[in-house]
């Protein structure tokens, strides 16, 4: 991964600079600047899943279609509205569900699968400090979410999306050991910040393009309000909406 490459380059740069400028009065300033740059790059990699800095994630589809993905559900109020809108529009999507919420609302998970949607792993806890979990604790969290989904649907998810889009070397190791695929996005809707459906629709419609993996959340009323308009715009632009497995040519579940 890029992290390993940049870490090697960083170490090599420090050695070379130390050798070349070891007698210079500016040595410490030069080394400090390199260290700051490395730290800044690492922080950027942690909070930007699109950078593929620590692990390789899928951010775009293949072909000319787009796909809708929903995080942070299931929600007892908004998820049914979104499912109803998708069913009316005959559109399939992927739901990255939180395990503890799936336990509370198994009927919504079953409905997702029955209606042709993909159910994927978004961690069990969605803890705000999950990025600091040890490898052991992180794996246990992801495995618990998989177990909940399997108990409800009989299927073991192949797809995983890191909470908050945060990545680090521990995610890379755990996902590799579990044989799971990390899924990012190419179009972030920012529906968690949208004040109304018009602001959300405008952002998506201006930016949407073929191959996009669109990030939405099924615990937001504004998102449920916007589904029909998003689908209508895609139809107008002759952009097909397909499932994540279709646009990425991968399997949604562990066989």
C-alpha positions in Angstrom: 0.0 0.0 0.0 1.0 3.6 -0.4 1.5 3.9 3.4 4.4 1.4 3.2 6.0 3.1 0.2 5.8 6.6 1.8 7.1 5.3 5.1 10.1 3.8 3.4 10.7 7.0 1.4 10.3 9.0 4.6 13.0 7.0 6.4 15.3 7.1 3.4 14.9 10.9 3.1 15.7 11.4 6.8 18.9 9.3 6.4 20.0 11.2 3.2 19.2 14.6 4.6 21.0 13.8 7.9 24.1 12.7 5.9 24.1 15.7 3.5 23.3 18.4 6.0 24.7 17.0 9.2 26.9 20.0 9.7 24.3 22.6 8.6 22.7 24.9 11.1 19.4 24.3 9.3 19.5 20.5 9.7 16.9 20.4 12.5 14.5 22.7 10.5 14.9 20.5 7.4 14.2 17.3 9.3 11.3 18.9 11.2 9.7 20.0 7.8 10.0 16.4 6.5 8.5 15.0 9.6 5.6 17.4 9.5 4.9 16.6 5.9 4.9 12.9 6.7 2.5 13.3 9.6 0.2 15.5 7.4 0.2 12.9 4.7 -0.6 10.1 7.2 -3.5 12.1 8.7 -4.8 12.7 5.2 -4.6 9.0 4.4 -6.5 8.1 7.7 -9.4 10.4 6.9 -9.6 10.0 3.1 -10.6 6.5 2.1 -10.4 7.6 -1.5 -6.6 7.9 -1.2 -6.2 4.2 -0.8 -3.3 5.0 1.5 -3.6 2.1 4.0 -5.7 -0.3 2.1 -7.2 -0.7 -1.4 -10.9 0.2 -1.5 -13.3 0.1 -4.4 -14.5 3.6 -5.2 -15.9 3.4 -8.7 -17.8 0.9 -10.8 -16.9 -0.6 -14.1 -19.0 0.4 -17.1 -21.6 3.1 -17.5 -23.9 2.6 -14.6 -24.0 4.1 -11.1 -24.9 2.4 -7.8 -26.7 3.6 -4.6 -25.2 2.7 -1.2 -26.7 3.5 2.1 -24.9 3.6 5.5 -25.8 3.6 9.2 -29.1 1.8 9.1 -31.5 0.1 9.5 -33.6 3.0 10.9 -37.1 2.1 11.9 -38.5 5.3 10.4 -36.5 6.2 7.4 -35.3 2.8 6.1 -38.9 1.7 5.3 -39.5 4.9 3.4 -36.3 4.4 1.4 -37.2 0.7 0.7 -40.6 1.7 -0.5 -39.3 4.4 -2.8 -36.7 2.0 -4.3 -39.3 -0.7 -4.8 -41.6 1.8 -6.5 -38.8 2.9 -8.8 -37.6 -0.7 -9.3 -34.1 0.1 -8.2 -31.8 -2.1 -6.2 -29.2 -0.7 -3.7 -26.6 -1.8 -1.2 -27.1 -1.2 2.6 -24.1 -1.1 4.8 -25.8 -1.9 8.1 -24.7 -1.4 11.7 -24.8 -4.8 13.4 -26.4 -3.6 16.7 -29.2 -1.9 14.7 -29.7 -5.0 12.6 -30.3 -6.9 15.8 -33.0 -4.5 16.8 -34.7 -4.5 13.4 -34.1 -7.9 11.7 -37.4 -7.5 9.8 -35.9 -4.6 7.8 -32.8 -6.7 7.0 -34.9 -9.5 5.7 -37.0 -7.1 3.7 -33.8 -5.7 2.1 -32.8 -9.2 1.0 -36.3 -10.2 -0.1 -36.5 -7.2 -2.3 -33.2 -7.8 -4.0 -30.9 -5.4 -2.2 -27.4 -6.3 -0.9 -26.7 -6.2 2.8 -23.1 -5.4 3.8 -21.0 -4.8 6.9 -20.6 -1.4 8.4 -19.3 -2.7 11.8 -21.3 -3.9 14.7 -20.8 -1.0 17.0 -20.0 2.0 14.7 -18.1 3.2 17.8 -16.7 6.8 17.5 -13.3 5.5 18.5 -13.3 2.4 16.3 -10.4 3.8 14.4 -8.3 3.2 17.6 -9.5 -0.4 18.1 -6.8 -3.0 18.4 -6.7 -5.6 15.6 -8.3 -8.2 17.9 -11.1 -5.9 19.0 -11.7 -4.6 15.4 -11.9 -8.1 14.0 -14.3 -9.1 16.8 -16.5 -6.1 16.0 -16.6 -6.9 12.2 -17.2 -10.7 12.8 -20.0 -9.9 15.2 -21.7 -7.8 12.5 -21.2 -10.6 10.0 -22.7 -13.1 12.4 -25.8 -10.9 13.0 -26.4 -10.6 9.3 -25.8 -14.3 8.7 -28.2 -15.2 11.4 -30.9 -13.0 9.9 -30.3 -13.7 6.2 -28.2 -16.8 5.9 -25.6 -14.8 4.0 -22.1 -13.7 5.1 -21.2 -10.3 3.7 -18.2 -9.8 1.5 -18.4 -6.0 1.5 -17.3 -3.7 4.3 -17.3 0.0 4.6 -15.3 1.6 7.4 -17.3 3.8 9.7 -16.6 7.5 9.0 -14.5 6.5 6.1 -11.5 6.2 8.4 -8.8 3.7 7.5 -5.5 2.5 9.1 -3.1 -0.5 8.9 -5.2 -2.5 11.3 -8.2 -2.3 8.9 -6.0 -3.5 6.1 -4.8 -6.5 8.2 -8.2 -7.5 9.5 -10.0 -7.2 6.2 -7.3 -9.3 4.5 -7.5 -12.0 7.1 -11.3 -12.0 6.9 -11.3 -12.0 3.1 -13.5 -8.9 2.9 -13.6 -6.1 0.3 -13.4 -2.5 1.4 -15.9 -0.3 -0.4 -15.5 3.5 -0.6 -17.4 5.9 -2.8 -16.8 8.4 -5.6 -19.7 10.7 -4.9 -20.4 11.7 -1.3 -23.9 13.1 -1.1 -23.3 14.9 2.3 -27.0 14.1 3.1 -26.1 14.2 6.8 -25.5 17.9 6.4 -28.3 18.8 3.8 -31.0 21.0 5.3 -33.6 19.9 2.8 -34.0 17.6 -0.2 -33.5 20.3 -2.7 -30.0 21.0 -1.4 -29.2 17.3 -1.5 -30.6 16.8 -4.9 -28.7 19.7 -6.3 -25.4 18.4 -5.0 -26.0 14.9 -6.4 -27.3 16.0 -9.8 -24.5 18.4 -10.4 -21.8 15.9 -9.6 -23.2 12.5 -10.7 -21.5 10.7 -13.5 -21.2 7.2 -14.9 -19.3 4.7 -12.7 -20.2 6.6 -9.5 -20.6 4.7 -6.2 -22.9 7.1 -4.4 -22.8 7.4 -0.6 -26.1 8.0 1.1 -27.6 7.3 4.6 -30.8 5.5 5.3 -31.4 7.1 8.7 -32.1 10.6 7.2 -35.5 11.9 6.2 -34.0 14.2 3.6 -32.5 11.2 1.8 -35.8 9.4 1.7 -37.4 12.5 0.3 -34.9 12.7 -2.5 -34.9 9.2 -3.9 -37.5 9.7 -6.5 -35.7 12.8 -7.9 -32.3 11.1 -8.0 -33.7 8.1 -9.9 -35.7 10.4 -12.3 -32.5 12.4 -13.1 -30.6 9.2 -13.8 -33.3 8.1 -16.2 -33.3 11.5 -17.9 -29.5 11.3 -18.4 -29.8 7.6 -19.4 -27.6 6.5 -16.6 -28.6 3.0 -15.3 -28.7 2.3 -11.6 -27.3 -1.1 -10.8 -26.3 -3.1 -7.7 -22.8 -2.9 -6.3 -21.9 -6.4 -7.4 -22.9 -5.6 -10.9 -20.9 -2.4 -11.3 -17.8 -3.8 -9.5 -17.9 -7.3 -10.9 -17.5 -8.8 -7.5 -19.5 -11.1 -5.2 -21.6 -9.5 -2.4 -21.4 -12.5 -0.2 -18.9 -15.1 0.9 -19.6 -18.3 -1.0 
